[in-house]
Amino acid sequence: MKMEQYIRAIAGLFILVSLTLGYFLSPYWYLFTAFVGLNLFQSAFTGLCPMENILEKIFKIAR
């Protein structure tokens, strides 16, 4: 998989998990959903993605 595919998969997973937690546990989890969405939005304009940096470090350690 390419880095972009990993980022999209992780973002989608975070959103689905936080929506589920918000529904069953506490509506405060929706703030995490908003955070992920805002991060995706800003990365479209700036090209900066914290998850990309984290994944690059993980991949370097795994090699």
Backbone atoms as SQL, in Angstrom:
CREATE TABLE atoms (id INTEGER PRIMARY KEY, chain TEXT, resi INTEGER, resn TEXT, atom TEXT, x REAL, y REAL, z REAL);
INSERT INTO atoms VALUES
  (1, 'A', 1, 'MET', 'N', 0.842, -1.189, 0.000),
  (2, 'A', 1, 'MET', 'CA', 0.000, 0.000, 0.000),
  (3, 'A', 1, 'MET', 'C', 0.880, 1.243, 0.000),
  (4, 'A', 2, 'LYS', 'N', 0.354, 2.293, -0.574),
  (5, 'A', 2, 'LYS', 'CA', 1.046, 3.569, -0.579),
  (6, 'A', 2, 'LYS', 'C', 0.721, 4.325, 0.704),
  (7, 'A', 3, 'MET', 'N', 1.570, 5.309, 1.035),
  (8, 'A', 3, 'MET', 'CA', 1.385, 6.101, 2.251),
  (9, 'A', 3, 'MET', 'C', 0.008, 6.761, 2.274),
  (10, 'A', 4, 'GLU', 'N', -0.427, 7.291, 1.140),
  (11, 'A', 4, 'GLU', 'CA', -1.727, 7.960, 1.081),
  (12, 'A', 4, 'GLU', 'C', -2.866, 6.995, 1.409),
  (13, 'A', 5, 'GLN', 'N', -2.750, 5.762, 0.980),
  (14, 'A', 5, 'GLN', 'CA', -3.781, 4.766, 1.269),
  (15, 'A', 5, 'GLN', 'C', -3.807, 4.431, 2.754),
  (16, 'A', 6, 'TYR', 'N', -2.632, 4.326, 3.377),
  (17, 'A', 6, 'TYR', 'CA', -2.585, 4.086, 4.822),
  (18, 'A', 6, 'TYR', 'C', -3.263, 5.228, 5.579),
  (19, 'A', 7, 'ILE', 'N', -2.961, 6.454, 5.178),
  (20, 'A', 7, 'ILE', 'CA', -3.525, 7.616, 5.869),
  (21, 'A', 7, 'ILE', 'C', -5.042, 7.646, 5.721),
  (22, 'A', 8, 'ARG', 'N', -5.534, 7.385, 4.538),
  (23, 'A', 8, 'ARG', 'CA', -6.992, 7.374, 4.335),
  (24, 'A', 8, 'ARG', 'C', -7.656, 6.267, 5.148),
  (25, 'A', 9, 'ALA', 'N', -7.036, 5.094, 5.188),
  (26, 'A', 9, 'ALA', 'CA', -7.597, 3.976, 5.952),
  (27, 'A', 9, 'ALA', 'C', -7.624, 4.294, 7.441),
  (28, 'A', 10, 'ILE', 'N', -6.539, 4.858, 7.950),
  (29, 'A', 10, 'ILE', 'CA', -6.479, 5.192, 9.377),
  (30, 'A', 10, 'ILE', 'C', -7.476, 6.291, 9.710),
  (31, 'A', 11, 'ALA', 'N', -7.566, 7.323, 8.868),
  (32, 'A', 11, 'ALA', 'CA', -8.525, 8.408, 9.115),
  (33, 'A', 11, 'ALA', 'C', -9.958, 7.868, 9.112),
  (34, 'A', 12, 'GLY', 'N', -10.274, 7.018, 8.158),
  (35, 'A', 12, 'GLY', 'CA', -11.609, 6.425, 8.115),
  (36, 'A', 12, 'GLY', 'C', -11.906, 5.582, 9.343),
  (37, 'A', 13, 'LEU', 'N', -10.912, 4.807, 9.765),
  (38, 'A', 13, 'LEU', 'CA', -11.084, 3.989, 10.965),
  (39, 'A', 13, 'LEU', 'C', -11.294, 4.858, 12.200),
  (40, 'A', 14, 'PHE', 'N', -10.479, 5.920, 12.345),
  (41, 'A', 14, 'PHE', 'CA', -10.632, 6.826, 13.488),
  (42, 'A', 14, 'PHE', 'C', -12.018, 7.447, 13.510),
  (43, 'A', 15, 'ILE', 'N', -12.508, 7.852, 12.356),
  (44, 'A', 15, 'ILE', 'CA', -13.826, 8.478, 12.300),
  (45, 'A', 15, 'ILE', 'C', -14.921, 7.485, 12.671),
  (46, 'A', 16, 'LEU', 'N', -14.861, 6.286, 12.126),
  (47, 'A', 16, 'LEU', 'CA', -15.882, 5.286, 12.448),
  (48, 'A', 16, 'LEU', 'C', -15.854, 4.887, 13.924),
  (49, 'A', 17, 'VAL', 'N', -14.665, 4.710, 14.471),
  (50, 'A', 17, 'VAL', 'CA', -14.545, 4.339, 15.884),
  (51, 'A', 17, 'VAL', 'C', -15.054, 5.467, 16.780),
  (52, 'A', 18, 'SER', 'N', -14.676, 6.711, 16.481),
  (53, 'A', 18, 'SER', 'CA', -15.118, 7.811, 17.330),
  (54, 'A', 18, 'SER', 'C', -16.619, 8.053, 17.217),
  (55, 'A', 19, 'LEU', 'N', -17.198, 7.841, 16.034),
  (56, 'A', 19, 'LEU', 'CA', -18.652, 7.954, 15.915),
  (57, 'A', 19, 'LEU', 'C', -19.360, 6.878, 16.736),
  (58, 'A', 20, 'THR', 'N', -18.818, 5.661, 16.710),
  (59, 'A', 20, 'THR', 'CA', -19.394, 4.572, 17.497),
  (60, 'A', 20, 'THR', 'C', -19.281, 4.867, 18.985),
  (61, 'A', 21, 'LEU', 'N', -18.108, 5.314, 19.425),
  (62, 'A', 21, 'LEU', 'CA', -17.919, 5.647, 20.835),
  (63, 'A', 21, 'LEU', 'C', -18.808, 6.816, 21.249),
  (64, 'A', 22, 'GLY', 'N', -18.988, 7.786, 20.351),
  (65, 'A', 22, 'GLY', 'CA', -19.867, 8.916, 20.648),
  (66, 'A', 22, 'GLY', 'C', -21.309, 8.489, 20.800),
  (67, 'A', 23, 'TYR', 'N', -21.723, 7.537, 20.027),
  (68, 'A', 23, 'TYR', 'CA', -23.105, 7.069, 20.089),
  (69, 'A', 23, 'TYR', 'C', -23.360, 6.241, 21.351),
  (70, 'A', 24, 'PHE', 'N', -22.415, 5.349, 21.675),
  (71, 'A', 24, 'PHE', 'CA', -22.645, 4.418, 22.780),
  (72, 'A', 24, 'PHE', 'C', -22.125, 4.914, 24.134),
  (73, 'A', 25, 'LEU', 'N', -21.092, 5.752, 24.151),
  (74, 'A', 25, 'LEU', 'CA', -20.484, 6.121, 25.430),
  (75, 'A', 25, 'LEU', 'C', -20.712, 7.580, 25.810),
  (76, 'A', 26, 'SER', 'N', -20.197, 8.480, 25.004),
  (77, 'A', 26, 'SER', 'CA', -20.277, 9.893, 25.347),
  (78, 'A', 26, 'SER', 'C', -20.210, 10.734, 24.084),
  (79, 'A', 27, 'PRO', 'N', -21.034, 11.761, 23.997),
  (80, 'A', 27, 'PRO', 'CA', -20.988, 12.622, 22.816),
  (81, 'A', 27, 'PRO', 'C', -19.679, 13.413, 22.694),
  (82, 'A', 28, 'TYR', 'N', -18.881, 13.443, 23.737),
  (83, 'A', 28, 'TYR', 'CA', -17.592, 14.131, 23.667),
  (84, 'A', 28, 'TYR', 'C', -16.650, 13.472, 22.664),
  (85, 'A', 29, 'TRP', 'N', -16.892, 12.215, 22.326),
  (86, 'A', 29, 'TRP', 'CA', -16.076, 11.538, 21.317),
  (87, 'A', 29, 'TRP', 'C', -16.243, 12.174, 19.943),
  (88, 'A', 30, 'TYR', 'N', -17.339, 12.884, 19.730),
  (89, 'A', 30, 'TYR', 'CA', -17.542, 13.563, 18.453),
  (90, 'A', 30, 'TYR', 'C', -16.499, 14.661, 18.247),
  (91, 'A', 31, 'LEU', 'N', -15.928, 15.166, 19.322),
  (92, 'A', 31, 'LEU', 'CA', -14.856, 16.149, 19.201),
  (93, 'A', 31, 'LEU', 'C', -13.632, 15.537, 18.524),
  (94, 'A', 32, 'PHE', 'N', -13.370, 14.279, 18.794),
  (95, 'A', 32, 'PHE', 'CA', -12.271, 13.595, 18.128),
  (96, 'A', 32, 'PHE', 'C', -12.561, 13.446, 16.640),
  (97, 'A', 33, 'THR', 'N', -13.817, 13.161, 16.307),
  (98, 'A', 33, 'THR', 'CA', -14.222, 13.085, 14.906),
  (99, 'A', 33, 'THR', 'C', -13.973, 14.424, 14.219),
  (100, 'A', 34, 'ALA', 'N', -14.337, 15.499, 14.891),
  (101, 'A', 34, 'ALA', 'CA', -14.121, 16.837, 14.338),
  (102, 'A', 34, 'ALA', 'C', -12.628, 17.121, 14.174),
  (103, 'A', 35, 'PHE', 'N', -11.817, 16.689, 15.131),
  (104, 'A', 35, 'PHE', 'CA', -10.372, 16.882, 15.049),
  (105, 'A', 35, 'PHE', 'C', -9.791, 16.173, 13.824),
  (106, 'A', 36, 'VAL', 'N', -10.199, 14.946, 13.600),
  (107, 'A', 36, 'VAL', 'CA', -9.707, 14.191, 12.439),
  (108, 'A', 36, 'VAL', 'C', -10.139, 14.886, 11.153),
  (109, 'A', 37, 'GLY', 'N', -11.385, 15.324, 11.100),
  (110, 'A', 37, 'GLY', 'CA', -11.877, 16.017, 9.908),
  (111, 'A', 37, 'GLY', 'C', -11.146, 17.324, 9.646),
  (112, 'A', 38, 'LEU', 'N', -10.903, 18.098, 10.691),
  (113, 'A', 38, 'LEU', 'CA', -10.167, 19.346, 10.536),
  (114, 'A', 38, 'LEU', 'C', -8.732, 19.093, 10.090),
  (115, 'A', 39, 'ASN', 'N', -8.128, 18.040, 10.623),
  (116, 'A', 39, 'ASN', 'CA', -6.766, 17.704, 10.227),
  (117, 'A', 39, 'ASN', 'C', -6.710, 17.321, 8.748),
  (118, 'A', 40, 'LEU', 'N', -7.675, 16.535, 8.283),
  (119, 'A', 40, 'LEU', 'CA', -7.735, 16.182, 6.868),
  (120, 'A', 40, 'LEU', 'C', -7.928, 17.425, 5.998),
  (121, 'A', 41, 'PHE', 'N', -8.755, 18.336, 6.463),
  (122, 'A', 41, 'PHE', 'CA', -9.027, 19.564, 5.721),
  (123, 'A', 41, 'PHE', 'C', -7.777, 20.428, 5.605),
  (124, 'A', 42, 'GLN', 'N', -7.088, 20.639, 6.733),
  (125, 'A', 42, 'GLN', 'CA', -5.896, 21.486, 6.696),
  (126, 'A', 42, 'GLN', 'C', -4.778, 20.841, 5.904),
  (127, 'A', 43, 'SER', 'N', -4.673, 19.522, 5.938),
  (128, 'A', 43, 'SER', 'CA', -3.597, 18.857, 5.198),
  (129, 'A', 43, 'SER', 'C', -3.803, 18.966, 3.689),
  (130, 'A', 44, 'ALA', 'N', -5.044, 19.130, 3.253),
  (131, 'A', 44, 'ALA', 'CA', -5.314, 19.312, 1.829),
  (132, 'A', 44, 'ALA', 'C', -4.723, 20.614, 1.314),
  (133, 'A', 45, 'PHE', 'N', -4.646, 21.633, 2.175),
  (134, 'A', 45, 'PHE', 'CA', -4.139, 22.936, 1.763),
  (135, 'A', 45, 'PHE', 'C', -2.665, 23.139, 2.086),
  (136, 'A', 46, 'THR', 'N', -2.213, 22.582, 3.202),
  (137, 'A', 46, 'THR', 'CA', -0.834, 22.826, 3.633),
  (138, 'A', 46, 'THR', 'C', 0.122, 21.714, 3.231),
  (139, 'A', 47, 'GLY', 'N', -0.398, 20.510, 3.028),
  (140, 'A', 47, 'GLY', 'CA', 0.466, 19.377, 2.720),
  (141, 'A', 47, 'GLY', 'C', 1.110, 18.777, 3.957),
  (142, 'A', 48, 'LEU', 'N', 0.801, 19.302, 5.118),
  (143, 'A', 48, 'LEU', 'CA', 1.344, 18.789, 6.371),
  (144, 'A', 48, 'LEU', 'C', 0.358, 17.821, 7.008),
  (145, 'A', 49, 'CYS', 'N', 0.830, 16.624, 7.304),
  (146, 'A', 49, 'CYS', 'CA', -0.029, 15.612, 7.899),
  (147, 'A', 49, 'CYS', 'C', 0.729, 14.921, 9.025),
  (148, 'A', 50, 'PRO', 'N', 0.322, 15.137, 10.270),
  (149, 'A', 50, 'PRO', 'CA', 1.013, 14.501, 11.391),
  (150, 'A', 50, 'PRO', 'C', 1.018, 12.972, 11.302),
  (151, 'A', 51, 'MET', 'N', -0.053, 12.384, 10.787),
  (152, 'A', 51, 'MET', 'CA', -0.105, 10.923, 10.676),
  (153, 'A', 51, 'MET', 'C', 0.953, 10.416, 9.705),
  (154, 'A', 52, 'GLU', 'N', 1.233, 11.172, 8.668),
  (155, 'A', 52, 'GLU', 'CA', 2.263, 10.775, 7.713),
  (156, 'A', 52, 'GLU', 'C', 3.631, 10.727, 8.399),
  (157, 'A', 53, 'ASN', 'N', 3.905, 11.712, 9.236),
  (158, 'A', 53, 'ASN', 'CA', 5.171, 11.724, 9.976),
  (159, 'A', 53, 'ASN', 'C', 5.272, 10.532, 10.927),
  (160, 'A', 54, 'ILE', 'N', 4.176, 10.215, 11.598),
  (161, 'A', 54, 'ILE', 'CA', 4.159, 9.084, 12.521),
  (162, 'A', 54, 'ILE', 'C', 4.389, 7.777, 11.768),
  (163, 'A', 55, 'LEU', 'N', 3.703, 7.603, 10.646),
  (164, 'A', 55, 'LEU', 'CA', 3.852, 6.377, 9.871),
  (165, 'A', 55, 'LEU', 'C', 5.260, 6.235, 9.298),
  (166, 'A', 56, 'GLU', 'N', 5.860, 7.340, 8.851),
  (167, 'A', 56, 'GLU', 'CA', 7.226, 7.271, 8.342),
  (168, 'A', 56, 'GLU', 'C', 8.189, 6.789, 9.420),
  (169, 'A', 57, 'LYS', 'N', 8.017, 7.270, 10.646),
  (170, 'A', 57, 'LYS', 'CA', 8.873, 6.831, 11.750),
  (171, 'A', 57, 'LYS', 'C', 8.650, 5.352, 12.066),
  (172, 'A', 58, 'ILE', 'N', 7.402, 4.914, 12.035),
  (173, 'A', 58, 'ILE', 'CA', 7.091, 3.513, 12.300),
  (174, 'A', 58, 'ILE', 'C', 7.716, 2.619, 11.227),
  (175, 'A', 59, 'PHE', 'N', 7.612, 3.036, 9.966),
  (176, 'A', 59, 'PHE', 'CA', 8.161, 2.241, 8.872),
  (177, 'A', 59, 'PHE', 'C', 9.678, 2.165, 8.948),
  (178, 'A', 60, 'LYS', 'N', 10.309, 3.246, 9.394),
  (179, 'A', 60, 'LYS', 'CA', 11.769, 3.234, 9.544),
  (180, 'A', 60, 'LYS', 'C', 12.199, 2.270, 10.639),
  (181, 'A', 61, 'ILE', 'N', 11.437, 2.222, 11.720),
  (182, 'A', 61, 'ILE', 'CA', 11.752, 1.305, 12.826),
  (183, 'A', 61, 'ILE', 'C', 11.535, -0.141, 12.390),
  (184, 'A', 62, 'ALA', 'N', 10.498, -0.384, 11.596),
  (185, 'A', 62, 'ALA', 'CA', 10.161, -1.744, 11.187),
  (186, 'A', 62, 'ALA', 'C', 11.186, -2.323, 10.190),
  (187, 'A', 63, 'ARG', 'N', 11.922, -1.468, 9.532),
  (188, 'A', 63, 'ARG', 'CA', 12.897, -1.957, 8.538),
  (189, 'A', 63, 'ARG', 'C', 14.130, -2.396, 9.177);
